Each structure stands twice: as C-alpha cells, then as structure tokens.
Amino acid sequence: MSSRVCVGAIVGAQGIRGAVRIKSFTDLPQDVGAYGPVEDESGQRRFKLKVTGEAKGLMVATLDGVKDRDAAEALKGVRLYVPRAKLPELEEDEFLYSDLVGLEAREVAGEVIGTVRGVADFGAGEVVDIALKAGGSLMLPFTKAAVPVVDVAGGFLAVVPPVYAPEEKSEHAEAGDWAVEAPRSAAKSKPSERKRAPATEAKGKGDQGDGESGDE
C-alpha cells in the first residue's frame, strides 16, 4: 500500500503570473489543496498550493516559488502527491483507487485473467484498466455490474468481461489484445456506484490523463 496518494496533475499555465491549471482527483475538486503541501512524483519538489478559482472544470491555483508563465508551463504534466496519512481515515469497507493497483482481476468463476493497472476517468465515469495475462489490456466500467466484487484484503477484483459477437471476437482476439475503449461519449445518466474518496483514485465500497491546458 502506497504511503502517498496522487491528488491531481498540472495540465498547463493560467495567465502570466505563474498560476497553473490542475486536474483534481479529489472528490471535491477544490480539495486538491486541502491536505497541506504537495510534492512531485520524485518527492524532490514540494509546493504550497492555493486554489484561487476554476476554469473549464480545472482548478486554478498558485504554487509558492512559481512566479511567471514560463515556470508554470515547465510544470505541465507534473502529478501532485500528499502523504496518505494526511487523508481522512477510511471506513472499514472503503478503499483508495491506488489500493487496487496490482490486485488480481478474476472472472466471477475464479479464473485469473490479469492484473489491475489502475482506475481512470475519461469523462464518462471511472474505468478499471487491466493488464491481461494473455497480452493486451481490458478496460471495464467501474460499476457493480462489471466489477461485482472488490476485495482489497483478499488481493483481487471479480470482473465480468464483455461478450463479443463471433466476428467481433476474432478481431479483438488477434494478437491477444482485448482492449475495450472507455465509453467517452456515453451520457452520464447514472451516477457512479461508488462513493469517491476525499482524494484521488478515490475510495469505494468494498462490495463492489490529463485535461486541457491553456488560458480562457
């Protein structure tokens, strides 16, 4: 279990005074700055972060020591982390999405089909990214229908892979690549079946990339 959690990623500069745009991975986007100073993936750079506004679904924030647009642009792509201990305690049947990385992905009958690489959100709801044993990858909607069981303590997820028509199956099966594109254009008609955590990859019940950059 990681000692740090990624709470957001810098996706570009905002204005000319060093402000940045951040894609927040927290339940409440403005909470990206609520857990104290943030640091980069290496842990070598640390910033005090202050959220100052919102633009097109991204948080606008200032970082101490970043004073102009060039310095802000240089941080594009940097992921921001906080110590896990700074987050509120999880309930007994809740988890952070980062806790799922490395778990086995098993079909409901018990056969292991791969390993969880992570959870992503492309705008139409969370999807689970699975590296398949046979090669290639599989992305499933993170819903109870597609992922009926999450057992962090047991080290696995139970998943229901998609069923293809014979001609579709042959196309996807070549080279062992069963990647399923996330439903990016699907309407958000149903809310997520998991309660998001106060920070990224967030948390969910146990039974169960980056945004744009530039200025307004």
Secondary structure as a PSIPRED ss2 file (coil, helix, strand):
# PSIPRED VFORMAT (PSIPRED V4.0)

   1 M C   1.000  0.000  0.000
   2 S C   1.000  0.000  0.000
   3 S C   1.000  0.000  0.000
   4 R E   0.000  0.000  1.000
   5 V E   0.000  0.000  1.000
   6 C E   0.000  0.000  1.000
   7 V E   0.000  0.000  1.000
   8 G E   0.000  0.000  1.000
   9 A E   0.000  0.000  1.000
  10 I E   0.000  0.000  1.000
  11 V E   0.000  0.000  1.000
  12 G E   0.000  0.000  1.000
  13 A E   0.000  0.000  1.000
  14 Q E   0.000  0.000  1.000
  15 G C   1.000  0.000  0.000
  16 I C   1.000  0.000  0.000
  17 R C   1.000  0.000  0.000
  18 G C   1.000  0.000  0.000
  19 A E   0.000  0.000  1.000
  20 V E   0.000  0.000  1.000
  21 R E   0.000  0.000  1.000
  22 I E   0.000  0.000  1.000
  23 K E   0.000  0.000  1.000
  24 S E   0.000  0.000  1.000
  25 F C   1.000  0.000  0.000
  26 T C   1.000  0.000  0.000
  27 D C   1.000  0.000  0.000
  28 L C   1.000  0.000  0.000
  29 P H   0.000  1.000  0.000
  30 Q H   0.000  1.000  0.000
  31 D H   0.000  1.000  0.000
  32 V H   0.000  1.000  0.000
  33 G H   0.000  1.000  0.000
  34 A C   1.000  0.000  0.000
  35 Y C   1.000  0.000  0.000
  36 G C   1.000  0.000  0.000
  37 P C   1.000  0.000  0.000
  38 V E   0.000  0.000  1.000
  39 E E   0.000  0.000  1.000
  40 D C   1.000  0.000  0.000
  41 E C   1.000  0.000  0.000
  42 S C   1.000  0.000  0.000
  43 G C   1.000  0.000  0.000
  44 Q C   1.000  0.000  0.000
  45 R C   1.000  0.000  0.000
  46 R E   0.000  0.000  1.000
  47 F E   0.000  0.000  1.000
  48 K C   1.000  0.000  0.000
  49 L E   0.000  0.000  1.000
  50 K E   0.000  0.000  1.000
  51 V E   0.000  0.000  1.000
  52 T E   0.000  0.000  1.000
  53 G E   0.000  0.000  1.000
  54 E E   0.000  0.000  1.000
  55 A E   0.000  0.000  1.000
  56 K C   1.000  0.000  0.000
  57 G C   1.000  0.000  0.000
  58 L E   0.000  0.000  1.000
  59 M E   0.000  0.000  1.000
  60 V E   0.000  0.000  1.000
  61 A E   0.000  0.000  1.000
  62 T E   0.000  0.000  1.000
  63 L E   0.000  0.000  1.000
  64 D C   1.000  0.000  0.000
  65 G C   1.000  0.000  0.000
  66 V C   1.000  0.000  0.000
  67 K C   1.000  0.000  0.000
  68 D C   1.000  0.000  0.000
  69 R H   0.000  1.000  0.000
  70 D H   0.000  1.000  0.000
  71 A H   0.000  1.000  0.000
  72 A H   0.000  1.000  0.000
  73 E H   0.000  1.000  0.000
  74 A C   1.000  0.000  0.000
  75 L C   1.000  0.000  0.000
  76 K C   1.000  0.000  0.000
  77 G C   1.000  0.000  0.000
  78 V C   1.000  0.000  0.000
  79 R E   0.000  0.000  1.000
  80 L E   0.000  0.000  1.000
  81 Y E   0.000  0.000  1.000
  82 V E   0.000  0.000  1.000
  83 P E   0.000  0.000  1.000
  84 R H   0.000  1.000  0.000
  85 A H   0.000  1.000  0.000
  86 K H   0.000  1.000  0.000
  87 L C   1.000  0.000  0.000
  88 P C   1.000  0.000  0.000
  89 E C   1.000  0.000  0.000
  90 L C   1.000  0.000  0.000
  91 E C   1.000  0.000  0.000
  92 E C   1.000  0.000  0.000
  93 D C   1.000  0.000  0.000
  94 E E   0.000  0.000  1.000
  95 F E   0.000  0.000  1.000
  96 L E   0.000  0.000  1.000
  97 Y H   0.000  1.000  0.000
  98 S H   0.000  1.000  0.000
  99 D H   0.000  1.000  0.000
 100 L H   0.000  1.000  0.000
 101 V C   1.000  0.000  0.000
 102 G C   1.000  0.000  0.000
 103 L C   1.000  0.000  0.000
 104 E E   0.000  0.000  1.000
 105 A E   0.000  0.000  1.000
 106 R E   0.000  0.000  1.000
 107 E E   0.000  0.000  1.000
 108 V C   1.000  0.000  0.000
 109 A C   1.000  0.000  0.000
 110 G C   1.000  0.000  0.000
 111 E C   1.000  0.000  0.000
 112 V E   0.000  0.000  1.000
 113 I E   0.000  0.000  1.000
 114 G E   0.000  0.000  1.000
 115 T E   0.000  0.000  1.000
 116 V E   0.000  0.000  1.000
 117 R E   0.000  0.000  1.000
 118 G E   0.000  0.000  1.000
 119 V E   0.000  0.000  1.000
 120 A E   0.000  0.000  1.000
 121 D E   0.000  0.000  1.000
 122 F C   1.000  0.000  0.000
 123 G C   1.000  0.000  0.000
 124 A C   1.000  0.000  0.000
 125 G C   1.000  0.000  0.000
 126 E E   0.000  0.000  1.000
 127 V E   0.000  0.000  1.000
 128 V E   0.000  0.000  1.000
 129 D E   0.000  0.000  1.000
 130 I E   0.000  0.000  1.000
 131 A E   0.000  0.000  1.000
 132 L E   0.000  0.000  1.000
 133 K C   1.000  0.000  0.000
 134 A C   1.000  0.000  0.000
 135 G C   1.000  0.000  0.000
 136 G C   1.000  0.000  0.000
 137 S E   0.000  0.000  1.000
 138 L E   0.000  0.000  1.000
 139 M E   0.000  0.000  1.000
 140 L E   0.000  0.000  1.000
 141 P E   0.000  0.000  1.000
 142 F C   1.000  0.000  0.000
 143 T C   1.000  0.000  0.000
 144 K C   1.000  0.000  0.000
 145 A C   1.000  0.000  0.000
 146 A C   1.000  0.000  0.000
 147 V C   1.000  0.000  0.000
 148 P C   1.000  0.000  0.000
 149 V E   0.000  0.000  1.000
 150 V E   0.000  0.000  1.000
 151 D E   0.000  0.000  1.000
 152 V C   1.000  0.000  0.000
 153 A C   1.000  0.000  0.000
 154 G C   1.000  0.000  0.000
 155 G C   1.000  0.000  0.000
 156 F E   0.000  0.000  1.000
 157 L E   0.000  0.000  1.000
 158 A E   0.000  0.000  1.000
 159 V E   0.000  0.000  1.000
 160 V C   1.000  0.000  0.000
 161 P C   1.000  0.000  0.000
 162 P C   1.000  0.000  0.000
 163 V C   1.000  0.000  0.000
 164 Y C   1.000  0.000  0.000
 165 A C   1.000  0.000  0.000
 166 P H   0.000  1.000  0.000
 167 E H   0.000  1.000  0.000
 168 E H   0.000  1.000  0.000
 169 K H   0.000  1.000  0.000
 170 S H   0.000  1.000  0.000
 171 E H   0.000  1.000  0.000
 172 H H   0.000  1.000  0.000
 173 A H   0.000  1.000  0.000
 174 E H   0.000  1.000  0.000
 175 A H   0.000  1.000  0.000
 176 G H   0.000  1.000  0.000
 177 D C   1.000  0.000  0.000
 178 W C   1.000  0.000  0.000
 179 A C   1.000  0.000  0.000
 180 V C   1.000  0.000  0.000
 181 E C   1.000  0.000  0.000
 182 A C   1.000  0.000  0.000
 183 P C   1.000  0.000  0.000
 184 R C   1.000  0.000  0.000
 185 S C   1.000  0.000  0.000
 186 A C   1.000  0.000  0.000
 187 A C   1.000  0.000  0.000
 188 K C   1.000  0.000  0.000
 189 S C   1.000  0.000  0.000
 190 K C   1.000  0.000  0.000
 191 P C   1.000  0.000  0.000
 192 S C   1.000  0.000  0.000
 193 E C   1.000  0.000  0.000
 194 R C   1.000  0.000  0.000
 195 K C   1.000  0.000  0.000
 196 R C   1.000  0.000  0.000
 197 A C   1.000  0.000  0.000
 198 P C   1.000  0.000  0.000
 199 A C   1.000  0.000  0.000
 200 T C   1.000  0.000  0.000
 201 E C   1.000  0.000  0.000
 202 A C   1.000  0.000  0.000
 203 K E   0.000  0.000  1.000
 204 G E   0.000  0.000  1.000
 205 K E   0.000  0.000  1.000
 206 G C   1.000  0.000  0.000
 207 D C   1.000  0.000  0.000
 208 Q C   1.000  0.000  0.000
 209 G C   1.000  0.000  0.000
 210 D C   1.000  0.000  0.000
 211 G C   1.000  0.000  0.000
 212 E C   1.000  0.000  0.000
 213 S C   1.000  0.000  0.000
 214 G C   1.000  0.000  0.000
 215 D C   1.000  0.000  0.000
 216 E C   1.000  0.000  0.000
